[in-house]
Amino acid sequence: MRTLPEDSDFYAGIARQVGEQRTLRGLSQRELAELCGTTQSAIARLESGVRPPRLDTLLRLAAALDCDLEVTLRPRTRPHTARRTP
């Protein structure tokens, strides 16, 4: 997966949210990793925001943190209308 420079803020935001939710619940990275079926180092990498997380990983994290995961697709520009040919 190619990561664009403008995506780094997006991934950093996800990383921040995971860290905040983990901390709010009083979990260590190791404890969260055990709940998700992954390793502490994987949680550390995710929370660093260096690599984009996979959707299945986010779903497991949301479940472990008792959170809803929301994904929204919003157009960046005005959508094109479909042209009909007579």
Secondary structure, DSSP 8 states (H G I E B T S, - for coil): ----TTHHHHHHHHHHHHHHHHHHTT--HHHHHHHHTS-HHHHHHHHHT-S---HHHHHHHHHHTT---------SS---------
